[in-house]
Amino acid sequence: MTLPLHVAWSGLRTYDLDRPRLRMGMYRTVLAEGQRDDLVRLLNRDLLLDQWPVLRTLVSRHVRDVWEEAFPELTTVSTATA
């Protein structure tokens, strides 16, 4: 997958989503830089839930807090795997 320039404006833009580490990096970039339409179009709910326990440690506190407040199931997933 190749991210649009307004999301990945520097560094890596193309990600092989079959590679877990690259997929995690892509999700991190989209969460940090994406606009609402990007989030809807580029993120998969089940993959986000699956990756959240690790991903939440890679994003800023602000991003983590906003997402966990908006989607309480992320907090539940994080607590269950801790």
PDB file of N, CA, C and O in Angstrom:
ATOM      1  N   MET A   1       0.841  -1.162   0.000  1.00  0.00           N
ATOM      2  CA  MET A   1       0.000   0.000   0.000  1.00  0.00           C
ATOM      3  C   MET A   1       0.892   1.233   0.000  1.00  0.00           C
ATOM      4  O   MET A   1       1.897   1.290   0.709  1.00  0.00           O
ATOM      5  N   THR A   2       0.514   2.208  -0.798  1.00  0.00           N
ATOM      6  CA  THR A   2       1.234   3.472  -0.841  1.00  0.00           C
ATOM      7  C   THR A   2       0.352   4.551  -0.224  1.00  0.00           C
ATOM      8  O   THR A   2      -0.769   4.782  -0.678  1.00  0.00           O
ATOM      9  N   LEU A   3       0.863   5.206   0.809  1.00  0.00           N
ATOM     10  CA  LEU A   3       0.105   6.249   1.491  1.00  0.00           C
ATOM     11  C   LEU A   3       0.162   7.546   0.692  1.00  0.00           C
ATOM     12  O   LEU A   3       1.157   7.828   0.025  1.00  0.00           O
ATOM     13  N   PRO A   4      -0.912   8.336   0.763  1.00  0.00           N
ATOM     14  CA  PRO A   4      -0.896   9.637   0.094  1.00  0.00           C
ATOM     15  C   PRO A   4       0.150  10.561   0.720  1.00  0.00           C
ATOM     16  O   PRO A   4       0.519  10.398   1.883  1.00  0.00           O
ATOM     17  N   LEU A   5       0.614  11.518  -0.055  1.00  0.00           N
ATOM     18  CA  LEU A   5       1.657  12.437   0.408  1.00  0.00           C
ATOM     19  C   LEU A   5       1.251  13.235   1.646  1.00  0.00           C
ATOM     20  O   LEU A   5       2.099  13.535   2.485  1.00  0.00           O
ATOM     21  N   HIS A   6      -0.020  13.581   1.773  1.00  0.00           N
ATOM     22  CA  HIS A   6      -0.423  14.367   2.943  1.00  0.00           C
ATOM     23  C   HIS A   6      -0.392  13.544   4.233  1.00  0.00           C
ATOM     24  O   HIS A   6      -0.439  14.110   5.326  1.00  0.00           O
ATOM     25  N   VAL A   7      -0.315  12.224   4.120  1.00  0.00           N
ATOM     26  CA  VAL A   7      -0.203  11.346   5.291  1.00  0.00           C
ATOM     27  C   VAL A   7       1.264  11.015   5.551  1.00  0.00           C
ATOM     28  O   VAL A   7       1.752  11.180   6.669  1.00  0.00           O
ATOM     29  N   ALA A   8       1.948  10.558   4.544  1.00  0.00           N
ATOM     30  CA  ALA A   8       3.374  10.194   4.662  1.00  0.00           C
ATOM     31  C   ALA A   8       4.175  11.190   3.843  1.00  0.00           C
ATOM     32  O   ALA A   8       4.553  10.911   2.705  1.00  0.00           O
ATOM     33  N   TRP A   9       4.428  12.331   4.416  1.00  0.00           N
ATOM     34  CA  TRP A   9       5.075  13.428   3.703  1.00  0.00           C
ATOM     35  C   TRP A   9       6.586  13.341   3.766  1.00  0.00           C
ATOM     36  O   TRP A   9       7.268  14.109   3.087  1.00  0.00           O
ATOM     37  N   SER A  10       7.132  12.432   4.558  1.00  0.00           N
ATOM     38  CA  SER A  10       8.575  12.190   4.546  1.00  0.00           C
ATOM     39  C   SER A  10       8.816  10.733   4.899  1.00  0.00           C
ATOM     40  O   SER A  10       7.991  10.098   5.556  1.00  0.00           O
ATOM     41  N   GLY A  11       9.925  10.221   4.469  1.00  0.00           N
ATOM     42  CA  GLY A  11      10.263   8.835   4.790  1.00  0.00           C
ATOM     43  C   GLY A  11       9.485   7.840   3.950  1.00  0.00           C
ATOM     44  O   GLY A  11       9.087   8.129   2.822  1.00  0.00           O
ATOM     45  N   LEU A  12       9.278   6.674   4.514  1.00  0.00           N
ATOM     46  CA  LEU A  12       8.632   5.557   3.830  1.00  0.00           C
ATOM     47  C   LEU A  12       7.178   5.872   3.505  1.00  0.00           C
ATOM     48  O   LEU A  12       6.434   6.345   4.364  1.00  0.00           O
ATOM     49  N   ARG A  13       6.772   5.610   2.263  1.00  0.00           N
ATOM     50  CA  ARG A  13       5.386   5.811   1.842  1.00  0.00           C
ATOM     51  C   ARG A  13       4.716   4.521   1.415  1.00  0.00           C
ATOM     52  O   ARG A  13       3.489   4.426   1.438  1.00  0.00           O
ATOM     53  N   THR A  14       5.507   3.516   1.022  1.00  0.00           N
ATOM     54  CA  THR A  14       4.954   2.259   0.522  1.00  0.00           C
ATOM     55  C   THR A  14       5.215   1.149   1.534  1.00  0.00           C
ATOM     56  O   THR A  14       6.338   0.972   2.007  1.00  0.00           O
ATOM     57  N   TYR A  15       4.158   0.406   1.858  1.00  0.00           N
ATOM     58  CA  TYR A  15       4.232  -0.610   2.899  1.00  0.00           C
ATOM     59  C   TYR A  15       3.715  -1.946   2.379  1.00  0.00           C
ATOM     60  O   TYR A  15       2.690  -2.006   1.701  1.00  0.00           O
ATOM     61  N   ASP A  16       4.432  -3.008   2.703  1.00  0.00           N
ATOM     62  CA  ASP A  16       3.986  -4.373   2.431  1.00  0.00           C
ATOM     63  C   ASP A  16       3.189  -4.821   3.651  1.00  0.00           C
ATOM     64  O   ASP A  16       3.767  -5.120   4.695  1.00  0.00           O
ATOM     65  N   LEU A  17       1.871  -4.868   3.523  1.00  0.00           N
ATOM     66  CA  LEU A  17       1.013  -5.152   4.670  1.00  0.00           C
ATOM     67  C   LEU A  17       1.066  -6.608   5.117  1.00  0.00           C
ATOM     68  O   LEU A  17       0.522  -6.952   6.166  1.00  0.00           O
ATOM     69  N   ASP A  18       1.710  -7.463   4.337  1.00  0.00           N
ATOM     70  CA  ASP A  18       1.912  -8.849   4.762  1.00  0.00           C
ATOM     71  C   ASP A  18       3.051  -8.964   5.776  1.00  0.00           C
ATOM     72  O   ASP A  18       3.223 -10.006   6.408  1.00  0.00           O
ATOM     73  N   ARG A  19       3.820  -7.894   5.926  1.00  0.00           N
ATOM     74  CA  ARG A  19       4.937  -7.892   6.880  1.00  0.00           C
ATOM     75  C   ARG A  19       4.488  -7.140   8.134  1.00  0.00           C
ATOM     76  O   ARG A  19       4.284  -5.927   8.090  1.00  0.00           O
ATOM     77  N   PRO A  20       4.334  -7.858   9.253  1.00  0.00           N
ATOM     78  CA  PRO A  20       3.772  -7.254  10.469  1.00  0.00           C
ATOM     79  C   PRO A  20       4.453  -5.965  10.917  1.00  0.00           C
ATOM     80  O   PRO A  20       3.775  -5.026  11.335  1.00  0.00           O
ATOM     81  N   ARG A  21       5.750  -5.906  10.841  1.00  0.00           N
ATOM     82  CA  ARG A  21       6.461  -4.703  11.290  1.00  0.00           C
ATOM     83  C   ARG A  21       6.152  -3.500  10.391  1.00  0.00           C
ATOM     84  O   ARG A  21       5.978  -2.384  10.881  1.00  0.00           O
ATOM     85  N   LEU A  22       6.086  -3.731   9.085  1.00  0.00           N
ATOM     86  CA  LEU A  22       5.736  -2.655   8.158  1.00  0.00           C
ATOM     87  C   LEU A  22       4.276  -2.235   8.331  1.00  0.00           C
ATOM     88  O   LEU A  22       3.949  -1.049   8.279  1.00  0.00           O
ATOM     89  N   ARG A  23       3.406  -3.223   8.537  1.00  0.00           N
ATOM     90  CA  ARG A  23       1.996  -2.914   8.766  1.00  0.00           C
ATOM     91  C   ARG A  23       1.838  -2.061  10.021  1.00  0.00           C
ATOM     92  O   ARG A  23       1.054  -1.112  10.027  1.00  0.00           O
ATOM     93  N   MET A  24       2.563  -2.385  11.068  1.00  0.00           N
ATOM     94  CA  MET A  24       2.525  -1.609  12.308  1.00  0.00           C
ATOM     95  C   MET A  24       3.002  -0.179  12.050  1.00  0.00           C
ATOM     96  O   MET A  24       2.414   0.775  12.561  1.00  0.00           O
ATOM     97  N   GLY A  25       4.056  -0.031  11.267  1.00  0.00           N
ATOM     98  CA  GLY A  25       4.558   1.295  10.930  1.00  0.00           C
ATOM     99  C   GLY A  25       3.549   2.101  10.132  1.00  0.00           C
ATOM    100  O   GLY A  25       3.390   3.300  10.360  1.00  0.00           O
ATOM    101  N   MET A  26       2.873   1.455   9.206  1.00  0.00           N
ATOM    102  CA  MET A  26       1.862   2.135   8.411  1.00  0.00           C
ATOM    103  C   MET A  26       0.708   2.599   9.294  1.00  0.00           C
ATOM    104  O   MET A  26       0.244   3.731   9.158  1.00  0.00           O
ATOM    105  N   TYR A  27       0.244   1.742  10.190  1.00  0.00           N
ATOM    106  CA  TYR A  27      -0.846   2.127  11.093  1.00  0.00           C
ATOM    107  C   TYR A  27      -0.412   3.292  11.988  1.00  0.00           C
ATOM    108  O   TYR A  27      -1.186   4.217  12.236  1.00  0.00           O
ATOM    109  N   ARG A  28       0.799   3.237  12.456  1.00  0.00           N
ATOM    110  CA  ARG A  28       1.315   4.324  13.302  1.00  0.00           C
ATOM    111  C   ARG A  28       1.304   5.650  12.542  1.00  0.00           C
ATOM    112  O   ARG A  28       0.884   6.675  13.080  1.00  0.00           O
ATOM    113  N   THR A  29       1.761   5.627  11.309  1.00  0.00           N
ATOM    114  CA  THR A  29       1.784   6.837  10.493  1.00  0.00           C
ATOM    115  C   THR A  29       0.376   7.350  10.229  1.00  0.00           C
ATOM    116  O   THR A  29       0.127   8.549  10.350  1.00  0.00           O
ATOM    117  N   VAL A  30      -0.534   6.477   9.875  1.00  0.00           N
ATOM    118  CA  VAL A  30      -1.909   6.890   9.574  1.00  0.00           C
ATOM    119  C   VAL A  30      -2.580   7.452  10.823  1.00  0.00           C
ATOM    120  O   VAL A  30      -3.275   8.465  10.746  1.00  0.00           O
ATOM    121  N   LEU A  31      -2.382   6.807  11.968  1.00  0.00           N
ATOM    122  CA  LEU A  31      -2.979   7.313  13.211  1.00  0.00           C
ATOM    123  C   LEU A  31      -2.448   8.707  13.552  1.00  0.00           C
ATOM    124  O   LEU A  31      -3.198   9.560  14.027  1.00  0.00           O
ATOM    125  N   ALA A  32      -1.181   8.934  13.314  1.00  0.00           N
ATOM    126  CA  ALA A  32      -0.558  10.207  13.684  1.00  0.00           C
ATOM    127  C   ALA A  32      -0.832  11.315  12.677  1.00  0.00           C
ATOM    128  O   ALA A  32      -0.988  12.472  13.067  1.00  0.00           O
ATOM    129  N   GLU A  33      -0.894  10.987  11.395  1.00  0.00           N
ATOM    130  CA  GLU A  33      -0.932  12.010  10.350  1.00  0.00           C
ATOM    131  C   GLU A  33      -2.202  12.014   9.501  1.00  0.00           C
ATOM    132  O   GLU A  33      -2.459  12.970   8.769  1.00  0.00           O
ATOM    133  N   GLY A  34      -2.990  10.951   9.599  1.00  0.00           N
ATOM    134  CA  GLY A  34      -4.151  10.831   8.723  1.00  0.00           C
ATOM    135  C   GLY A  34      -5.306  11.740   9.101  1.00  0.00           C
ATOM    136  O   GLY A  34      -5.487  12.104  10.262  1.00  0.00           O
ATOM    137  N   GLN A  35      -6.074  12.091   8.093  1.00  0.00           N
ATOM    138  CA  GLN A  35      -7.310  12.818   8.284  1.00  0.00           C
ATOM    139  C   GLN A  35      -8.442  11.805   8.403  1.00  0.00           C
ATOM    140  O   GLN A  35      -8.236  10.613   8.171  1.00  0.00           O
ATOM    141  N   ARG A  36      -9.623  12.266   8.759  1.00  0.00           N
ATOM    142  CA  ARG A  36     -10.739  11.353   9.001  1.00  0.00           C
ATOM    143  C   ARG A  36     -10.943  10.370   7.839  1.00  0.00           C
ATOM    144  O   ARG A  36     -11.067   9.167   8.066  1.00  0.00           O
ATOM    145  N   ASP A  37     -10.978  10.868   6.609  1.00  0.00           N
ATOM    146  CA  ASP A  37     -11.182   9.998   5.454  1.00  0.00           C
ATOM    147  C   ASP A  37     -10.073   8.962   5.316  1.00  0.00           C
ATOM    148  O   ASP A  37     -10.327   7.829   4.909  1.00  0.00           O
ATOM    149  N   ASP A  38      -8.842   9.348   5.655  1.00  0.00           N
ATOM    150  CA  ASP A  38      -7.723   8.403   5.599  1.00  0.00           C
ATOM    151  C   ASP A  38      -7.914   7.286   6.616  1.00  0.00           C
ATOM    152  O   ASP A  38      -7.680   6.115   6.320  1.00  0.00           O
ATOM    153  N   LEU A  39      -8.338   7.659   7.807  1.00  0.00           N
ATOM    154  CA  LEU A  39      -8.540   6.666   8.860  1.00  0.00           C
ATOM    155  C   LEU A  39      -9.579   5.640   8.434  1.00  0.00           C
ATOM    156  O   LEU A  39      -9.389   4.438   8.619  1.00  0.00           O
ATOM    157  N   VAL A  40     -10.674   6.120   7.864  1.00  0.00           N
ATOM    158  CA  VAL A  40     -11.755   5.235   7.420  1.00  0.00           C
ATOM    159  C   VAL A  40     -11.287   4.344   6.273  1.00  0.00           C
ATOM    160  O   VAL A  40     -11.594   3.152   6.240  1.00  0.00           O
ATOM    161  N   ARG A  41     -10.550   4.921   5.343  1.00  0.00           N
ATOM    162  CA  ARG A  41     -10.147   4.207   4.138  1.00  0.00           C
ATOM    163  C   ARG A  41      -8.961   3.268   4.349  1.00  0.00           C
ATOM    164  O   ARG A  41      -8.889   2.217   3.712  1.00  0.00           O
ATOM    165  N   LEU A  42      -8.032   3.633   5.233  1.00  0.00           N
ATOM    166  CA  LEU A  42      -6.769   2.904   5.312  1.00  0.00           C
ATOM    167  C   LEU A  42      -6.647   1.934   6.486  1.00  0.00           C
ATOM    168  O   LEU A  42      -5.800   1.041   6.464  1.00  0.00           O
ATOM    169  N   LEU A  43      -7.485   2.102   7.508  1.00  0.00           N
ATOM    170  CA  LEU A  43      -7.366   1.237   8.680  1.00  0.00           C
ATOM    171  C   LEU A  43      -8.457   0.174   8.693  1.00  0.00           C
ATOM    172  O   LEU A  43      -9.594   0.417   8.288  1.00  0.00           O
ATOM    173  N   ASN A  44      -8.084  -0.997   9.164  1.00  0.00           N
ATOM    174  CA  ASN A  44      -9.008  -2.108   9.319  1.00  0.00           C
ATOM    175  C   ASN A  44      -9.260  -2.308  10.809  1.00  0.00           C
ATOM    176  O   ASN A  44      -8.318  -2.453  11.587  1.00  0.00           O
ATOM    177  N   ARG A  45     -10.536  -2.316  11.206  1.00  0.00           N
ATOM    178  CA  ARG A  45     -10.909  -2.407  12.613  1.00  0.00           C
ATOM    179  C   ARG A  45     -10.272  -3.616  13.307  1.00  0.00           C
ATOM    180  O   ARG A  45      -9.680  -3.474  14.377  1.00  0.00           O
ATOM    181  N   ASP A  46     -10.392  -4.791  12.708  1.00  0.00           N
ATOM    182  CA  ASP A  46      -9.875  -6.008  13.344  1.00  0.00           C
ATOM    183  C   ASP A  46      -8.354  -5.980  13.481  1.00  0.00           C
ATOM    184  O   ASP A  46      -7.811  -6.402  14.502  1.00  0.00           O
ATOM    185  N   LEU A  47      -7.670  -5.482  12.450  1.00  0.00           N
ATOM    186  CA  LEU A  47      -6.211  -5.367  12.542  1.00  0.00           C
ATOM    187  C   LEU A  47      -5.815  -4.343  13.602  1.00  0.00           C
ATOM    188  O   LEU A  47      -4.852  -4.551  14.340  1.00  0.00           O
ATOM    189  N   LEU A  48      -6.554  -3.241  13.677  1.00  0.00           N
ATOM    190  CA  LEU A  48      -6.253  -2.227  14.690  1.00  0.00           C
ATOM    191  C   LEU A  48      -6.414  -2.811  16.094  1.00  0.00           C
ATOM    192  O   LEU A  48      -5.558  -2.608  16.956  1.00  0.00           O
ATOM    193  N   LEU A  49      -7.502  -3.531  16.319  1.00  0.00           N
ATOM    194  CA  LEU A  49      -7.711  -4.158  17.631  1.00  0.00           C
ATOM    195  C   LEU A  49      -6.591  -5.145  17.946  1.00  0.00           C
ATOM    196  O   LEU A  49      -6.094  -5.195  19.071  1.00  0.00           O
ATOM    197  N   ASP A  50      -6.204  -5.923  16.952  1.00  0.00           N
ATOM    198  CA  ASP A  50      -5.159  -6.925  17.148  1.00  0.00           C
ATOM    199  C   ASP A  50      -3.806  -6.287  17.458  1.00  0.00           C
ATOM    200  O   ASP A  50      -3.057  -6.795  18.293  1.00  0.00           O
ATOM    201  N   GLN A  51      -3.494  -5.186  16.796  1.00  0.00           N
ATOM    202  CA  GLN A  51      -2.188  -4.537  16.946  1.00  0.00           C
ATOM    203  C   GLN A  51      -2.149  -3.520  18.084  1.00  0.00           C
ATOM    204  O   GLN A  51      -1.066  -3.093  18.484  1.00  0.00           O
ATOM    205  N   TRP A  52      -3.304  -3.125  18.612  1.00  0.00           N
ATOM    206  CA  TRP A  52      -3.352  -2.023  19.560  1.00  0.00           C
ATOM    207  C   TRP A  52      -2.461  -2.195  20.792  1.00  0.00           C
ATOM    208  O   TRP A  52      -1.820  -1.222  21.189  1.00  0.00           O
ATOM    209  N   PRO A  53      -2.383  -3.369  21.417  1.00  0.00           N
ATOM    210  CA  PRO A  53      -1.538  -3.471  22.612  1.00  0.00           C
ATOM    211  C   PRO A  53      -0.094  -3.017  22.382  1.00  0.00           C
ATOM    212  O   PRO A  53       0.516  -2.434  23.278  1.00  0.00           O
ATOM    213  N   VAL A  54       0.453  -3.273  21.206  1.00  0.00           N
ATOM    214  CA  VAL A  54       1.806  -2.809  20.893  1.00  0.00           C
ATOM    215  C   VAL A  54       1.754  -1.411  20.291  1.00  0.00           C
ATOM    216  O   VAL A  54       2.546  -0.542  20.654  1.00  0.00           O
ATOM    217  N   LEU A  55       0.827  -1.202  19.379  1.00  0.00           N
ATOM    218  CA  LEU A  55       0.731   0.078  18.685  1.00  0.00           C
ATOM    219  C   LEU A  55       0.538   1.242  19.641  1.00  0.00           C
ATOM    220  O   LEU A  55       1.066   2.329  19.408  1.00  0.00           O
ATOM    221  N   ARG A  56      -0.208   1.028  20.707  1.00  0.00           N
ATOM    222  CA  ARG A  56      -0.463   2.116  21.671  1.00  0.00           C
ATOM    223  C   ARG A  56       0.825   2.591  22.335  1.00  0.00           C
ATOM    224  O   ARG A  56       0.883   3.718  22.827  1.00  0.00           O
ATOM    225  N   THR A  57       1.851   1.755  22.358  1.00  0.00           N
ATOM    226  CA  THR A  57       3.135   2.156  22.940  1.00  0.00           C
ATOM    227  C   THR A  57       4.002   2.915  21.940  1.00  0.00           C
ATOM    228  O   THR A  57       5.009   3.513  22.321  1.00  0.00           O
ATOM    229  N   LEU A  58       3.620   2.896  20.669  1.00  0.00           N
ATOM    230  CA  LEU A  58       4.409   3.524  19.608  1.00  0.00           C
ATOM    231  C   LEU A  58       3.879   4.884  19.189  1.00  0.00           C
ATOM    232  O   LEU A  58       4.581   5.648  18.526  1.00  0.00           O
ATOM    233  N   VAL A  59       2.643   5.193  19.571  1.00  0.00           N
ATOM    234  CA  VAL A  59       2.046   6.486  19.207  1.00  0.00           C
ATOM    235  C   VAL A  59       2.161   7.435  20.394  1.00  0.00           C
ATOM    236  O   VAL A  59       2.445   7.023  21.519  1.00  0.00           O
ATOM    237  N   SER A  60       1.936   8.703  20.118  1.00  0.00           N
ATOM    238  CA  SER A  60       2.018   9.692  21.187  1.00  0.00           C
ATOM    239  C   SER A  60       0.908   9.471  22.217  1.00  0.00           C
ATOM    240  O   SER A  60      -0.114   8.852  21.923  1.00  0.00           O
ATOM    241  N   ARG A  61       1.122   9.977  23.401  1.00  0.00           N
ATOM    242  CA  ARG A  61       0.119   9.869  24.459  1.00  0.00           C
ATOM    243  C   ARG A  61      -1.198  10.495  24.007  1.00  0.00           C
ATOM    244  O   ARG A  61      -2.273   9.962  24.283  1.00  0.00           O
ATOM    245  N   HIS A  62      -1.110  11.627  23.312  1.00  0.00           N
ATOM    246  CA  HIS A  62      -2.318  12.306  22.834  1.00  0.00           C
ATOM    247  C   HIS A  62      -3.111  11.409  21.887  1.00  0.00           C
ATOM    248  O   HIS A  62      -4.321  11.251  22.050  1.00  0.00           O
ATOM    249  N   VAL A  63      -2.433  10.817  20.893  1.00  0.00           N
ATOM    250  CA  VAL A  63      -3.101   9.925  19.938  1.00  0.00           C
ATOM    251  C   VAL A  63      -3.717   8.743  20.682  1.00  0.00           C
ATOM    252  O   VAL A  63      -4.873   8.392  20.446  1.00  0.00           O
ATOM    253  N   ARG A  64      -2.954   8.135  21.572  1.00  0.00           N
ATOM    254  CA  ARG A  64      -3.458   6.996  22.345  1.00  0.00           C
ATOM    255  C   ARG A  64      -4.698   7.376  23.140  1.00  0.00           C
ATOM    256  O   ARG A  64      -5.697   6.657  23.110  1.00  0.00           O
ATOM    257  N   ASP A  65      -4.645   8.500  23.850  1.00  0.00           N
ATOM    258  CA  ASP A  65      -5.780   8.914  24.675  1.00  0.00           C
ATOM    259  C   ASP A  65      -7.021   9.204  23.844  1.00  0.00           C
ATOM    260  O   ASP A  65      -8.128   8.815  24.217  1.00  0.00           O
ATOM    261  N   VAL A  66      -6.839   9.884  22.720  1.00  0.00           N
ATOM    262  CA  VAL A  66      -7.980  10.205  21.851  1.00  0.00           C
ATOM    263  C   VAL A  66      -8.630   8.929  21.326  1.00  0.00           C
ATOM    264  O   VAL A  66      -9.854   8.801  21.348  1.00  0.00           O
ATOM    265  N   TRP A  67      -7.825   7.993  20.859  1.00  0.00           N
ATOM    266  CA  TRP A  67      -8.373   6.754  20.303  1.00  0.00           C
ATOM    267  C   TRP A  67      -9.019   5.897  21.379  1.00  0.00           C
ATOM    268  O   TRP A  67     -10.084   5.324  21.149  1.00  0.00           O
ATOM    269  N   GLU A  68      -8.406   5.797  22.535  1.00  0.00           N
ATOM    270  CA  GLU A  68      -8.992   4.960  23.589  1.00  0.00           C
ATOM    271  C   GLU A  68     -10.255   5.589  24.167  1.00  0.00           C
ATOM    272  O   GLU A  68     -11.148   4.875  24.623  1.00  0.00           O
ATOM    273  N   GLU A  69     -10.337   6.904  24.153  1.00  0.00           N
ATOM    274  CA  GLU A  69     -11.563   7.559  24.611  1.00  0.00           C
ATOM    275  C   GLU A  69     -12.689   7.367  23.599  1.00  0.00           C
ATOM    276  O   GLU A  69     -13.836   7.129  23.977  1.00  0.00           O
ATOM    277  N   ALA A  70     -12.361   7.471  22.325  1.00  0.00           N
ATOM    278  CA  ALA A  70     -13.366   7.322  21.272  1.00  0.00           C
ATOM    279  C   ALA A  70     -13.806   5.871  21.088  1.00  0.00           C
ATOM    280  O   ALA A  70     -14.955   5.607  20.732  1.00  0.00           O
ATOM    281  N   PHE A  71     -12.894   4.937  21.330  1.00  0.00           N
ATOM    282  CA  PHE A  71     -13.172   3.516  21.108  1.00  0.00           C
ATOM    283  C   PHE A  71     -12.760   2.715  22.345  1.00  0.00           C
ATOM    284  O   PHE A  71     -11.649   2.188  22.397  1.00  0.00           O
ATOM    285  N   PRO A  72     -13.644   2.619  23.335  1.00  0.00           N
ATOM    286  CA  PRO A  72     -13.312   1.942  24.590  1.00  0.00           C
ATOM    287  C   PRO A  72     -12.865   0.491  24.421  1.00  0.00           C
ATOM    288  O   PRO A  72     -12.165  -0.042  25.282  1.00  0.00           O
ATOM    289  N   GLU A  73     -13.262  -0.154  23.321  1.00  0.00           N
ATOM    290  CA  GLU A  73     -12.834  -1.541  23.105  1.00  0.00           C
ATOM    291  C   GLU A  73     -11.315  -1.635  22.955  1.00  0.00           C
ATOM    292  O   GLU A  73     -10.743  -2.698  23.196  1.00  0.00           O
ATOM    293  N   LEU A  74     -10.663  -0.563  22.569  1.00  0.00           N
ATOM    294  CA  LEU A  74      -9.188  -0.569  22.507  1.00  0.00           C
ATOM    295  C   LEU A  74      -8.588  -0.706  23.899  1.00  0.00           C
ATOM    296  O   LEU A  74      -7.603  -1.420  24.085  1.00  0.00           O
ATOM    297  N   THR A  75      -9.171  -0.033  24.865  1.00  0.00           N
ATOM    298  CA  THR A  75      -8.698  -0.138  26.250  1.00  0.00           C
ATOM    299  C   THR A  75      -8.920  -1.548  26.761  1.00  0.00           C
ATOM    300  O   THR A  75      -8.062  -2.100  27.449  1.00  0.00           O
ATOM    301  N   THR A  76     -10.050  -2.133  26.435  1.00  0.00           N
ATOM    302  CA  THR A  76     -10.362  -3.492  26.860  1.00  0.00           C
ATOM    303  C   THR A  76      -9.359  -4.480  26.291  1.00  0.00           C
ATOM    304  O   THR A  76      -8.889  -5.370  27.000  1.00  0.00           O
ATOM    305  N   VAL A  77      -9.032  -4.328  25.022  1.00  0.00           N
ATOM    306  CA  VAL A  77      -8.049  -5.204  24.367  1.00  0.00           C
ATOM    307  C   VAL A  77      -6.686  -5.033  25.012  1.00  0.00           C
ATOM    308  O   VAL A  77      -5.988  -6.019  25.250  1.00  0.00           O
ATOM    309  N   SER A  78      -6.298  -3.805  25.297  1.00  0.00           N
ATOM    310  CA  SER A  78      -4.981  -3.538  25.902  1.00  0.00           C
ATOM    311  C   SER A  78      -4.887  -4.145  27.295  1.00  0.00           C
ATOM    312  O   SER A  78      -3.855  -4.708  27.661  1.00  0.00           O
ATOM    313  N   THR A  79      -5.937  -4.034  28.057  1.00  0.00           N
ATOM    314  CA  THR A  79      -5.966  -4.568  29.412  1.00  0.00           C
ATOM    315  C   THR A  79      -5.944  -6.098  29.388  1.00  0.00           C
ATOM    316  O   THR A  79      -5.280  -6.723  30.214  1.00  0.00           O
ATOM    317  N   ALA A  80      -6.661  -6.692  28.451  1.00  0.00           N
ATOM    318  CA  ALA A  80      -6.745  -8.150  28.378  1.00  0.00           C
ATOM    319  C   ALA A  80      -5.424  -8.785  28.009  1.00  0.00           C
ATOM    320  O   ALA A  80      -5.148  -9.911  28.423  1.00  0.00           O
ATOM    321  N   THR A  81      -4.596  -8.093  27.240  1.00  0.00           N
ATOM    322  CA  THR A  81      -3.317  -8.679  26.824  1.00  0.00           C
ATOM    323  C   THR A  81      -2.167  -8.308  27.729  1.00  0.00           C
ATOM    324  O   THR A  81      -1.069  -8.844  27.581  1.00  0.00           O
ATOM    325  N   ALA A  82      -2.390  -7.408  28.657  1.00  0.00           N
ATOM    326  CA  ALA A  82      -1.306  -6.984  29.553  1.00  0.00           C
ATOM    327  C   ALA A  82      -1.025  -7.993  30.635  1.00  0.00           C
ATOM    328  O   ALA A  82      -0.142  -7.778  31.465  1.00  0.00           O
TER     329      ALA A  82
END
